[in-house]
Amino acid sequence: MSVDSSYLPAVRTKTKPNTNPNPNPNPNPYNYQQVASADNARQRLDDQSTRSTWSHRAWMATGCVTLLICLAKSIIGAANSHIWLQPILPSLIGYLLADLASGLYHWGIDNYGSATTPFFGPQIEAFRGHHKLPSTITRRELANNLHELARAVTFTVLPFDLFCDNPTILGFVGVWSGFVMFSQQIHAWAHGTKNQLPQLVVALQDLGLLVSPWQHAAHHRPPYNNNYCIVSGVWNKFLYRHKIFEALELVVFSKLGVRPRSWDEPNSDWTS
C-alpha cells in the first residue's frame, strides 16, 4: 500500500549533505528494533508491571462477553427482521469513528493534564511514559494492556445489551466499542516488527485496515503533533491536512489559556 508522506511532520533538525555513494532509497523512518534495544538498556522495568492480574483478566473477559452479546443481538435481530444492510452500514461507520475517537482521546491525553488530573491522571502518566519508552507496550500482556478500556466498555455497552433490541443501533455500538476497546492492542502491534507479529495482523496493516508501524512512527518523531489515531489511522491524513488539532488547540488556549505540550520543544521529561 502506498503512503502519501506529504502530511507527515517534518523533523526540525539541520540536515547534512549525503556523502554515501549508495544511499538506501527507502530508509526506515523509525527503527523499532533499535528503539527497543535502547529501551531495554535504559529502563529497569519490574516484570510484574507488564503482566496481567486476575483482576485484569476478569475485566477483559467481562468486556469481551458484553461486546459479544451486543453483536449477537444485532445479528439475530437482523436475521429475524430480514434486514442486513441497515446494521452493516452503521457497523462500518462505527469502525471509522472508533479510529477518530482514538485520535481525539490520544491528542487530549498527550497534550493536556498531568498525573494529578482527576480520573485521567493515570492514563496521562502512562502515555507520557510511553513516549519515553515506546517499546514497553509490546511487552504488556493482553489483559494488562486492555483492562481499563474493557471496564469502560462494559459499563457503556451493558445498558444496550439489556434494554436495546434495535439491530442497527446494536451493530454500531458493538463495532465502535470493540475497536475502541482493542485500540491499545492495535497500538501495540504498531510498535512491533513484521517478524514479531501474527501474519494476519501484518496483512491487515498492509491493507490499511489497522494502523501500520510506518504510519504510527511519525507520531514518535518531532514535532510529536501528528498521527494520533491508532485504530486504522485512516483519519490521520485528513486531520493533519485540515489542521483540526491545531484549531482545537487554539480554541483551548483562547478560552482557558492552556498551552498544549506539542507547542513546546520536547524535553528530556517527554522523550527520554
CYANA upper distance limits for C-alpha pairs under 8 A (distance plus 0.5 A):
  1 MET  CA    206 ASP  CA      6.60
  1 MET  CA    207 LEU  CA      6.93
  1 MET  CA    208 GLY  CA      7.89
  7 TYR  CA    237 LYS  CA      6.60
  7 TYR  CA    240 TYR  CA      6.78
  7 TYR  CA    241 ARG  CA      6.81
  8 LEU  CA    218 ALA  CA      6.85
  8 LEU  CA    226 ASN  CA      7.80
  8 LEU  CA    227 ASN  CA      8.47
  9 PRO  CA    218 ALA  CA      7.33
  9 PRO  CA    221 ARG  CA      8.34
  9 PRO  CA    222 PRO  CA      7.65
  9 PRO  CA    223 PRO  CA      7.13
  9 PRO  CA    224 TYR  CA      8.41
  9 PRO  CA    225 ASN  CA      8.21
  9 PRO  CA    226 ASN  CA      7.26
 10 ALA  CA    222 PRO  CA      7.71
 10 ALA  CA    223 PRO  CA      7.88
 11 VAL  CA    221 ARG  CA      7.38
 11 VAL  CA    222 PRO  CA      5.84
 11 VAL  CA    223 PRO  CA      7.21
 12 ARG  CA    222 PRO  CA      7.13
 12 ARG  CA    223 PRO  CA      7.71
 18 ASN  CA     23 PRO  CA      8.47
 29 PRO  CA    214 TRP  CA      7.73
 29 PRO  CA    217 ALA  CA      7.55
 29 PRO  CA    218 ALA  CA      8.34
 30 TYR  CA    214 TRP  CA      7.94
 30 TYR  CA    217 ALA  CA      6.21
 30 TYR  CA    218 ALA  CA      8.37
 31 ASN  CA     35 VAL  CA      6.86
 32 TYR  CA     36 ALA  CA      6.39
 32 TYR  CA    135 SER  CA      7.99
 32 TYR  CA    191 HIS  CA      7.12
 32 TYR  CA    192 GLY  CA      7.52
 32 TYR  CA    193 THR  CA      7.64
 33 GLN  CA     37 SER  CA      6.77
 33 GLN  CA    193 THR  CA      8.02
 34 GLN  CA     38 ALA  CA      6.72
 35 VAL  CA     39 ASP  CA      6.54
 35 VAL  CA    134 PRO  CA      8.12
 35 VAL  CA    135 SER  CA      7.51
 36 ALA  CA     40 ASN  CA      6.68
 36 ALA  CA    134 PRO  CA      8.13
 36 ALA  CA    135 SER  CA      5.74
 36 ALA  CA    136 THR  CA      8.47
 37 SER  CA     41 ALA  CA      6.81
 38 ALA  CA     42 ARG  CA      6.63
 39 ASP  CA     43 GLN  CA      6.48
 39 ASP  CA    133 LEU  CA      6.18
 39 ASP  CA    134 PRO  CA      8.17
 39 ASP  CA    135 SER  CA      7.30
 39 ASP  CA    136 THR  CA      8.22
 40 ASN  CA     44 ARG  CA      8.25
 45 LEU  CA     49 SER  CA      8.05
 46 ASP  CA     50 THR  CA      8.24
 47 ASP  CA     51 ARG  CA      7.28
 50 THR  CA    139 ARG  CA      6.90
 50 THR  CA    140 ARG  CA      4.87
 50 THR  CA    141 GLU  CA      6.66
 50 THR  CA    144 ASN  CA      6.93
 50 THR  CA    145 ASN  CA      8.45
 51 ARG  CA    140 ARG  CA      6.66
 51 ARG  CA    141 GLU  CA      5.92
 51 ARG  CA    144 ASN  CA      6.43
 52 SER  CA     56 HIS  CA      6.23
 52 SER  CA     57 ARG  CA      7.10
 52 SER  CA    140 ARG  CA      8.45
 52 SER  CA    141 GLU  CA      6.34
 52 SER  CA    142 LEU  CA      7.77
 52 SER  CA    143 ALA  CA      5.99
 52 SER  CA    144 ASN  CA      4.95
 53 THR  CA     57 ARG  CA      6.82
 53 THR  CA    143 ALA  CA      8.40
 53 THR  CA    144 ASN  CA      7.66
 54 TRP  CA     58 ALA  CA      6.53
 55 SER  CA     59 TRP  CA      6.82
 56 HIS  CA     60 MET  CA      6.62
 56 HIS  CA    143 ALA  CA      5.83
 56 HIS  CA    144 ASN  CA      6.32
 56 HIS  CA    146 LEU  CA      8.44
 56 HIS  CA    147 HIS  CA      5.59
 57 ARG  CA     61 ALA  CA      6.53
 57 ARG  CA    143 ALA  CA      5.86
 57 ARG  CA    144 ASN  CA      8.23
 57 ARG  CA    147 HIS  CA      7.68
 58 ALA  CA     62 THR  CA      6.60
 59 TRP  CA     63 GLY  CA      6.52
 59 TRP  CA    143 ALA  CA      8.47
 59 TRP  CA    147 HIS  CA      6.09
 59 TRP  CA    148 GLU  CA      8.31
 59 TRP  CA    150 ALA  CA      6.40
 59 TRP  CA    151 ARG  CA      6.13
 60 MET  CA     64 CYS  CA      6.72
 60 MET  CA    143 ALA  CA      6.23
 60 MET  CA    146 LEU  CA      7.33
 60 MET  CA    147 HIS  CA      5.81
 60 MET  CA    150 ALA  CA      5.88
 60 MET  CA    151 ARG  CA      7.88
 61 ALA  CA     65 VAL  CA      6.61
 62 THR  CA     66 THR  CA      6.59
 62 THR  CA    150 ALA  CA      7.86
 62 THR  CA    151 ARG  CA      8.20
 62 THR  CA    154 THR  CA      7.08
 63 GLY  CA     67 LEU  CA      6.73
 63 GLY  CA    150 ALA  CA      5.17
 63 GLY  CA    151 ARG  CA      6.82
 63 GLY  CA    153 VAL  CA      6.54
 63 GLY  CA    154 THR  CA      5.35
 64 CYS  CA     68 LEU  CA      6.60
 64 CYS  CA    150 ALA  CA      7.99
 65 VAL  CA     69 ILE  CA      6.66
 66 THR  CA     70 CYS  CA      6.86
 66 THR  CA    154 THR  CA      6.51
 66 THR  CA    157 VAL  CA      7.08
 66 THR  CA    158 LEU  CA      6.70
 66 THR  CA    161 ASP  CA      7.81
 67 LEU  CA     71 LEU  CA      6.72
 67 LEU  CA    154 THR  CA      8.35
 67 LEU  CA    157 VAL  CA      7.55
 67 LEU  CA    174 GLY  CA      6.17
 67 LEU  CA    177 SER  CA      8.01
 67 LEU  CA    178 GLY  CA      7.08
 68 LEU  CA     72 ALA  CA      6.36
 68 LEU  CA    174 GLY  CA      8.27
 69 ILE  CA     73 LYS  CA      6.54
 69 ILE  CA    161 ASP  CA      7.00
 70 CYS  CA     74 SER  CA      6.84
 70 CYS  CA    157 VAL  CA      7.89
 70 CYS  CA    160 PHE  CA      7.66
 70 CYS  CA    161 ASP  CA      5.96
 70 CYS  CA    170 LEU  CA      6.30
 70 CYS  CA    171 GLY  CA      7.85
 70 CYS  CA    173 VAL  CA      8.16
 70 CYS  CA    174 GLY  CA      6.07
 71 LEU  CA     75 ILE  CA      6.75
 71 LEU  CA    170 LEU  CA      6.99
 71 LEU  CA    171 GLY  CA      6.45
 71 LEU  CA    174 GLY  CA      5.97
 71 LEU  CA    175 VAL  CA      8.13
 72 ALA  CA     76 ILE  CA      6.54
 73 LYS  CA     77 GLY  CA      6.33
 73 LYS  CA    161 ASP  CA      8.26
 73 LYS  CA    165 ASP  CA      7.63
 73 LYS  CA    167 PRO  CA      7.25
 73 LYS  CA    170 LEU  CA      7.62
 74 SER  CA     78 ALA  CA      6.57
 74 SER  CA     87 PRO  CA      7.79
 74 SER  CA    165 ASP  CA      8.11
 74 SER  CA    166 ASN  CA      7.60
 74 SER  CA    167 PRO  CA      4.47
 74 SER  CA    168 THR  CA      7.28
 74 SER  CA    169 ILE  CA      8.39
 74 SER  CA    170 LEU  CA      5.73
 74 SER  CA    171 GLY  CA      5.88
 75 ILE  CA     79 ALA  CA      6.64
 75 ILE  CA    167 PRO  CA      7.30
 75 ILE  CA    171 GLY  CA      8.30
 76 ILE  CA     80 ASN  CA      6.61
 76 ILE  CA    167 PRO  CA      8.37
 77 GLY  CA     81 SER  CA      6.58
 77 GLY  CA    165 ASP  CA      7.63
 77 GLY  CA    166 ASN  CA      7.62
 77 GLY  CA    167 PRO  CA      5.77
 78 ALA  CA     82 HIS  CA      6.19
 78 ALA  CA     83 ILE  CA      5.53
 78 ALA  CA     84 TRP  CA      6.23
 78 ALA  CA     87 PRO  CA      7.64
 78 ALA  CA    167 PRO  CA      6.21
 78 ALA  CA    168 THR  CA      8.47
 79 ALA  CA     83 ILE  CA      7.11
 79 ALA  CA     84 TRP  CA      7.77
 83 ILE  CA     87 PRO  CA      8.11
 84 TRP  CA     88 ILE  CA      6.86
 85 LEU  CA     89 LEU  CA      6.72
 86 GLN  CA     90 PRO  CA      7.41
 86 GLN  CA    168 THR  CA      6.36
 87 PRO  CA     91 SER  CA      6.66
 87 PRO  CA    167 PRO  CA      6.49
 87 PRO  CA    168 THR  CA      4.63
 87 PRO  CA    169 ILE  CA      7.93
 87 PRO  CA    170 LEU  CA      8.42
 87 PRO  CA    171 GLY  CA      5.95
 87 PRO  CA    172 PHE  CA      7.73
 88 ILE  CA     92 LEU  CA      6.86
 88 ILE  CA    168 THR  CA      8.23
 88 ILE  CA    171 GLY  CA      7.69
 89 LEU  CA     93 ILE  CA      6.84
 90 PRO  CA     94 GLY  CA      6.51
 90 PRO  CA    168 THR  CA      7.04
 90 PRO  CA    169 ILE  CA      8.10
 90 PRO  CA    171 GLY  CA      7.11
 90 PRO  CA    172 PHE  CA      5.50
 91 SER  CA     95 TYR  CA      6.85
 91 SER  CA    168 THR  CA      8.44
 91 SER  CA    171 GLY  CA      5.76
 91 SER  CA    172 PHE  CA      4.97
 91 SER  CA    173 VAL  CA      8.31
 91 SER  CA    174 GLY  CA      8.30
 91 SER  CA    175 VAL  CA      6.15
 91 SER  CA    176 TRP  CA      7.81
 92 LEU  CA     96 LEU  CA      6.91
 92 LEU  CA    172 PHE  CA      8.22
 92 LEU  CA    175 VAL  CA      8.35
 93 ILE  CA     97 LEU  CA      6.54
 93 ILE  CA    172 PHE  CA      7.68
 94 GLY  CA     98 ALA  CA      6.48
 94 GLY  CA    172 PHE  CA      5.61
 94 GLY  CA    173 VAL  CA      7.52
 94 GLY  CA    175 VAL  CA      6.14
 94 GLY  CA    176 TRP  CA      4.77
 95 TYR  CA     99 ASP  CA      7.31
 95 TYR  CA    175 VAL  CA      6.56
 95 TYR  CA    176 TRP  CA      5.93
 95 TYR  CA    179 PHE  CA      7.12
 96 LEU  CA    100 LEU  CA      7.21
 96 LEU  CA    232 SER  CA      8.40
 96 LEU  CA    234 VAL  CA      8.22
 97 LEU  CA    101 ALA  CA      6.49
 97 LEU  CA    176 TRP  CA      7.43
 98 ALA  CA    102 SER  CA      6.61
 98 ALA  CA    176 TRP  CA      5.77
 98 ALA  CA    177 SER  CA      7.91
 98 ALA  CA    179 PHE  CA      6.52
 98 ALA  CA    180 VAL  CA      6.10
 98 ALA  CA    231 VAL  CA      7.55
 99 ASP  CA    103 GLY  CA      6.88
 99 ASP  CA    179 PHE  CA      8.37
 99 ASP  CA    180 VAL  CA      8.22
 99 ASP  CA    229 CYS  CA      6.15
 99 ASP  CA    230 ILE  CA      6.85
 99 ASP  CA    231 VAL  CA      5.30
 99 ASP  CA    232 SER  CA      6.47
 99 ASP  CA    233 GLY  CA      6.96
 99 ASP  CA    234 VAL  CA      7.72
 99 ASP  CA    235 TRP  CA      7.47
100 LEU  CA    104 LEU  CA      6.80
100 LEU  CA    229 CYS  CA      6.74
100 LEU  CA    235 TRP  CA      6.69
101 ALA  CA    105 TYR  CA      6.58
101 ALA  CA    180 VAL  CA      8.26
101 ALA  CA    229 CYS  CA      8.22
102 SER  CA    106 HIS  CA      6.38
102 SER  CA    180 VAL  CA      7.35
102 SER  CA    183 SER  CA      7.74
102 SER  CA    228 TYR  CA      7.91
102 SER  CA    229 CYS  CA      5.87
102 SER  CA    230 ILE  CA      6.61
102 SER  CA    231 VAL  CA      7.46
103 GLY  CA    107 TRP  CA      6.46
103 GLY  CA    227 ASN  CA      8.11
103 GLY  CA    228 TYR  CA      5.02
103 GLY  CA    229 CYS  CA      4.19
103 GLY  CA    230 ILE  CA      7.07
103 GLY  CA    236 ASN  CA      8.46
104 LEU  CA    108 GLY  CA      6.77
104 LEU  CA    228 TYR  CA      7.86
104 LEU  CA    229 CYS  CA      7.96
105 TYR  CA    109 ILE  CA      6.66
106 HIS  CA    110 ASP  CA      6.46
106 HIS  CA    228 TYR  CA      6.29
106 HIS  CA    229 CYS  CA      7.70
107 TRP  CA    111 ASN  CA      6.63
107 TRP  CA    228 TYR  CA      6.48
107 TRP  CA    245 PHE  CA      8.29
108 GLY  CA    112 TYR  CA      6.26
109 ILE  CA    113 GLY  CA      7.63
109 ILE  CA    120 PHE  CA      8.36
109 ILE  CA    123 GLN  CA      7.76
109 ILE  CA    124 ILE  CA      5.75
109 ILE  CA    127 PHE  CA      7.66
110 ASP  CA    124 ILE  CA      7.23
110 ASP  CA    127 PHE  CA      7.10
110 ASP  CA    128 ARG  CA      7.39
110 ASP  CA    261 ARG  CA      7.84
111 ASN  CA    260 PRO  CA      5.20
111 ASN  CA    261 ARG  CA      5.20
111 ASN  CA    262 SER  CA      6.84
112 TYR  CA    259 ARG  CA      8.47
112 TYR  CA    260 PRO  CA      6.40
112 TYR  CA    261 ARG  CA      7.39
113 GLY  CA    117 THR  CA      6.21
113 GLY  CA    121 GLY  CA      7.67
113 GLY  CA    124 ILE  CA      7.42
114 SER  CA    121 GLY  CA      6.23
114 SER  CA    124 ILE  CA      6.58
114 SER  CA    125 GLU  CA      7.16
115 ALA  CA    120 PHE  CA      8.33
115 ALA  CA    121 GLY  CA      4.62
115 ALA  CA    122 PRO  CA      6.30
115 ALA  CA    123 GLN  CA      8.43
115 ALA  CA    124 ILE  CA      6.62
115 ALA  CA    125 GLU  CA      5.69
116 THR  CA    121 GLY  CA      5.68
116 THR  CA    122 PRO  CA      8.43
117 THR  CA    121 GLY  CA      4.89
120 PHE  CA    124 ILE  CA      6.64
121 GLY  CA    125 GLU  CA      6.69
122 PRO  CA    126 ALA  CA      6.58
123 GLN  CA    127 PHE  CA      6.65
124 ILE  CA    128 ARG  CA      6.71
125 GLU  CA    129 GLY  CA      6.59
126 ALA  CA    130 HIS  CA      6.63
127 PHE  CA    131 HIS  CA      6.98
128 ARG  CA    132 LYS  CA      7.12
128 ARG  CA    270 TRP  CA      6.85
129 GLY  CA    133 LEU  CA      6.69
129 GLY  CA    134 PRO  CA      8.33
129 GLY  CA    270 TRP  CA      8.31
130 HIS  CA    134 PRO  CA      5.27
130 HIS  CA    135 SER  CA      8.20
130 HIS  CA    136 THR  CA      7.57
130 HIS  CA    137 ILE  CA      7.75
131 HIS  CA    220 HIS  CA      7.68
131 HIS  CA    270 TRP  CA      6.85
131 HIS  CA    271 THR  CA      6.21
131 HIS  CA    272 SER  CA      8.30
132 LYS  CA    269 ASP  CA      8.20
132 LYS  CA    270 TRP  CA      6.50
132 LYS  CA    271 THR  CA      5.16
132 LYS  CA    272 SER  CA      5.26
133 LEU  CA    272 SER  CA      7.88
134 PRO  CA    191 HIS  CA      7.99
135 SER  CA    139 ARG  CA      7.85
135 SER  CA    191 HIS  CA      6.98
136 THR  CA    140 ARG  CA      7.39
137 ILE  CA    145 ASN  CA      8.10
137 ILE  CA    188 ALA  CA      6.03
137 ILE  CA    191 HIS  CA      8.25
138 THR  CA    188 ALA  CA      5.76
138 THR  CA    189 TRP  CA      7.62
138 THR  CA    191 HIS  CA      7.15
138 THR  CA    192 GLY  CA      7.19
140 ARG  CA    144 ASN  CA      6.65
140 ARG  CA    145 ASN  CA      6.37
141 GLU  CA    145 ASN  CA      6.68
142 LEU  CA    146 LEU  CA      6.71
142 LEU  CA    185 GLN  CA      7.63
143 ALA  CA    147 HIS  CA      5.81
145 ASN  CA    184 GLN  CA      7.17
145 ASN  CA    185 GLN  CA      7.39
146 LEU  CA    150 ALA  CA      6.49
146 LEU  CA    181 MET  CA      7.26
146 LEU  CA    182 PHE  CA      7.27
146 LEU  CA    184 GLN  CA      7.00
146 LEU  CA    185 GLN  CA      7.62
147 HIS  CA    151 ARG  CA      6.60
148 GLU  CA    152 ALA  CA      6.93
149 LEU  CA    153 VAL  CA      6.56
149 LEU  CA    180 VAL  CA      8.02
149 LEU  CA    181 MET  CA      5.60
149 LEU  CA    182 PHE  CA      8.39
150 ALA  CA    154 THR  CA      6.55
150 ALA  CA    181 MET  CA      6.25
151 ARG  CA    155 PHE  CA      7.11
152 ALA  CA    156 THR  CA      6.69
153 VAL  CA    157 VAL  CA      6.29
153 VAL  CA    177 SER  CA      6.76
153 VAL  CA    181 MET  CA      7.14
154 THR  CA    158 LEU  CA      6.26
155 PHE  CA    159 PRO  CA      7.94
156 THR  CA    160 PHE  CA      8.41
157 VAL  CA    161 ASP  CA      6.93
157 VAL  CA    173 VAL  CA      7.67
157 VAL  CA    174 GLY  CA      8.02
157 VAL  CA    177 SER  CA      8.04
158 LEU  CA    162 LEU  CA      6.81
159 PRO  CA    163 PHE  CA      6.38
159 PRO  CA    164 CYS  CA      8.07
160 PHE  CA    164 CYS  CA      5.37
160 PHE  CA    165 ASP  CA      8.46
160 PHE  CA    170 LEU  CA      7.52
164 CYS  CA    169 ILE  CA      8.46
164 CYS  CA    170 LEU  CA      7.80
165 ASP  CA    170 LEU  CA      7.84
166 ASN  CA    170 LEU  CA      6.65
167 PRO  CA    171 GLY  CA      6.37
168 THR  CA    172 PHE  CA      6.90
169 ILE  CA    173 VAL  CA      6.64
170 LEU  CA    174 GLY  CA      6.33
171 GLY  CA    175 VAL  CA      6.65
172 PHE  CA    176 TRP  CA      6.43
173 VAL  CA    177 SER  CA      6.31
174 GLY  CA    178 GLY  CA      6.38
175 VAL  CA    179 PHE  CA      6.76
176 TRP  CA    180 VAL  CA      6.70
177 SER  CA    181 MET  CA      6.45
178 GLY  CA    182 PHE  CA      6.74
179 PHE  CA    183 SER  CA      6.16
179 PHE  CA    231 VAL  CA      7.52
180 VAL  CA    231 VAL  CA      8.32
182 PHE  CA    186 ILE  CA      6.84
183 SER  CA    187 HIS  CA      6.50
183 SER  CA    230 ILE  CA      6.86
183 SER  CA    231 VAL  CA      5.95
184 GLN  CA    188 ALA  CA      6.63
184 GLN  CA    230 ILE  CA      8.21
185 GLN  CA    189 TRP  CA      6.76
186 ILE  CA    190 ALA  CA      6.85
186 ILE  CA    210 LEU  CA      7.43
186 ILE  CA    211 VAL  CA      7.70
186 ILE  CA    230 ILE  CA      7.37
186 ILE  CA    231 VAL  CA      6.67
187 HIS  CA    191 HIS  CA      7.34
187 HIS  CA    211 VAL  CA      8.01
187 HIS  CA    230 ILE  CA      6.07
187 HIS  CA    231 VAL  CA      7.61
188 ALA  CA    192 GLY  CA      7.29
189 TRP  CA    197 LEU  CA      7.46
189 TRP  CA    201 VAL  CA      8.27
189 TRP  CA    212 SER  CA      8.46
189 TRP  CA    213 PRO  CA      8.09
190 ALA  CA    211 VAL  CA      6.86
190 ALA  CA    212 SER  CA      5.76
190 ALA  CA    213 PRO  CA      4.74
190 ALA  CA    214 TRP  CA      8.44
190 ALA  CA    216 HIS  CA      6.96
191 HIS  CA    213 PRO  CA      6.23
191 HIS  CA    216 HIS  CA      8.43
192 GLY  CA    196 GLN  CA      6.78
192 GLY  CA    197 LEU  CA      7.04
192 GLY  CA    213 PRO  CA      7.45
193 THR  CA    197 LEU  CA      6.91
193 THR  CA    213 PRO  CA      8.14
194 LYS  CA    198 PRO  CA      8.40
194 LYS  CA    199 GLN  CA      8.35
194 LYS  CA    202 VAL  CA      6.86
197 LEU  CA    201 VAL  CA      6.99
197 LEU  CA    202 VAL  CA      7.03
198 PRO  CA    202 VAL  CA      6.98
199 GLN  CA    203 ALA  CA      6.61
200 LEU  CA    204 LEU  CA      6.72
201 VAL  CA    205 GLN  CA      6.65
201 VAL  CA    210 LEU  CA      8.26
202 VAL  CA    206 ASP  CA      6.61
203 ALA  CA    207 LEU  CA      6.72
204 LEU  CA    208 GLY  CA      6.74
204 LEU  CA    209 LEU  CA      5.72
204 LEU  CA    210 LEU  CA      6.12
205 GLN  CA    209 LEU  CA      6.37
205 GLN  CA    210 LEU  CA      5.18
205 GLN  CA    211 VAL  CA      6.30
205 GLN  CA    212 SER  CA      5.43
206 ASP  CA    210 LEU  CA      8.49
206 ASP  CA    212 SER  CA      7.54
208 GLY  CA    212 SER  CA      7.67
208 GLY  CA    232 SER  CA      6.87
208 GLY  CA    233 GLY  CA      8.27
208 GLY  CA    234 VAL  CA      8.13
209 LEU  CA    232 SER  CA      5.67
210 LEU  CA    230 ILE  CA      8.46
210 LEU  CA    231 VAL  CA      6.18
210 LEU  CA    232 SER  CA      4.55
210 LEU  CA    233 GLY  CA      7.55
211 VAL  CA    215 GLN  CA      7.20
211 VAL  CA    216 HIS  CA      7.27
211 VAL  CA    230 ILE  CA      6.38
211 VAL  CA    231 VAL  CA      6.13
211 VAL  CA    232 SER  CA      4.79
211 VAL  CA    233 GLY  CA      5.47
211 VAL  CA    234 VAL  CA      8.39
212 SER  CA    216 HIS  CA      6.68
212 SER  CA    232 SER  CA      8.41
212 SER  CA    233 GLY  CA      8.45
213 PRO  CA    217 ALA  CA      6.29
214 TRP  CA    218 ALA  CA      7.88
215 GLN  CA    219 HIS  CA      8.46
215 GLN  CA    227 ASN  CA      7.80
215 GLN  CA    233 GLY  CA      8.06
216 HIS  CA    220 HIS  CA      7.92
216 HIS  CA    227 ASN  CA      6.72
216 HIS  CA    228 TYR  CA      8.41
216 HIS  CA    230 ILE  CA      7.95
216 HIS  CA    233 GLY  CA      8.46
217 ALA  CA    221 ARG  CA      7.41
218 ALA  CA    224 TYR  CA      8.11
218 ALA  CA    226 ASN  CA      7.47
218 ALA  CA    227 ASN  CA      7.04
219 HIS  CA    224 TYR  CA      5.87
219 HIS  CA    225 ASN  CA      7.25
219 HIS  CA    226 ASN  CA      5.96
219 HIS  CA    227 ASN  CA      5.77
219 HIS  CA    228 TYR  CA      7.19
220 HIS  CA    224 TYR  CA      6.42
222 PRO  CA    266 PRO  CA      8.35
223 PRO  CA    262 SER  CA      7.37
223 PRO  CA    265 GLU  CA      7.99
223 PRO  CA    266 PRO  CA      8.27
224 TYR  CA    262 SER  CA      6.79
225 ASN  CA    262 SER  CA      6.12
226 ASN  CA    236 ASN  CA      7.83
226 ASN  CA    240 TYR  CA      7.15
227 ASN  CA    233 GLY  CA      7.66
227 ASN  CA    236 ASN  CA      5.56
227 ASN  CA    237 LYS  CA      8.24
227 ASN  CA    240 TYR  CA      8.26
228 TYR  CA    233 GLY  CA      8.44
228 TYR  CA    236 ASN  CA      7.37
229 CYS  CA    233 GLY  CA      5.56
229 CYS  CA    234 VAL  CA      8.25
229 CYS  CA    235 TRP  CA      7.25
229 CYS  CA    236 ASN  CA      6.57
234 VAL  CA    238 PHE  CA      8.50
235 TRP  CA    239 LEU  CA      6.55
236 ASN  CA    240 TYR  CA      6.62
237 LYS  CA    241 ARG  CA      6.59
238 PHE  CA    242 HIS  CA      6.59
239 LEU  CA    243 LYS  CA      6.39
239 LEU  CA    244 ILE  CA      5.72
239 LEU  CA    245 PHE  CA      7.45
240 TYR  CA    244 ILE  CA      7.15
240 TYR  CA    245 PHE  CA      8.03
243 LYS  CA    247 ALA  CA      6.73
244 ILE  CA    248 LEU  CA      6.82
245 PHE  CA    249 GLU  CA      6.54
246 GLU  CA    250 LEU  CA      6.75
247 ALA  CA    251 VAL  CA      6.82
248 LEU  CA    252 VAL  CA      6.73
249 GLU  CA    253 PHE  CA      6.55
249 GLU  CA    259 ARG  CA      8.02
249 GLU  CA    260 PRO  CA      7.15
250 LEU  CA    254 SER  CA      6.45
251 VAL  CA    255 LYS  CA      6.56
252 VAL  CA    256 LEU  CA      6.09
252 VAL  CA    257 GLY  CA      7.36
252 VAL  CA    258 VAL  CA      6.99
252 VAL  CA    259 ARG  CA      8.36
253 PHE  CA    257 GLY  CA      4.77
253 PHE  CA    258 VAL  CA      5.36
253 PHE  CA    259 ARG  CA      6.31
259 ARG  CA    263 TRP  CA      7.42
260 PRO  CA    264 ASP  CA      8.32
261 ARG  CA    266 PRO  CA      8.44
262 SER  CA    266 PRO  CA      8.12
266 PRO  CA    270 TRP  CA      6.52
266 PRO  CA    271 THR  CA      7.11
267 ASN  CA    271 THR  CA      6.83
267 ASN  CA    272 SER  CA      8.40
268 SER  CA    272 SER  CA      5.46
